Amino acid sequence: MVNEEKVKLMTETALVQKREKRETFLAVCFYGDDYVSFQTIKAVIGVTFSYVLILALWALGRLDSLMTDYSIPALFDLAKNFLVLYLMLLLLTVFLSVLVYTSRYWKAREHVKSYQANLKKLYRLYRKEEKERKE
């Protein structure tokens, strides 16, 4: 005979496993601070690479005017402005990354807790059935 409670738990567990991405289950393998730090470092590296690439493309596109229209002190001022812009962008990236990845970590943790609770219930049902079969 089919146990409705067991089928319901198995279906719910399978749906959670399918719905939740692999990252959800990997996130809870880390401590919260480690996960957030790692993801923030990845975001900082990505933003830095993108900023340098965009800045290099911009500089190559305006290389002629940079060499002819700007003096050395003006170029240093321009570089200082780009550095300030980069630092502001970096601060914004770190702030948003910490917010987003902290939220994702706690959501993932809650999803995994409910998933594990369902697995425990399912395990208990199987053990109960096994005991009944032995008797």
Buried (B, 14 or more C-beta within 10 A) or exposed (E): EEEEEBEEBBEBBEEBEEEBEEEBBEBBEBEBEEBBBEBBEEBBEEBBEEBEEEBEEEEEEEEEEBEEEBEEEEEEEEEEEBEEEBEEBBEEBBEEBBEBBBEBBEEBBEBBEEBEEBBEBBEEBEEEEEEEEEE
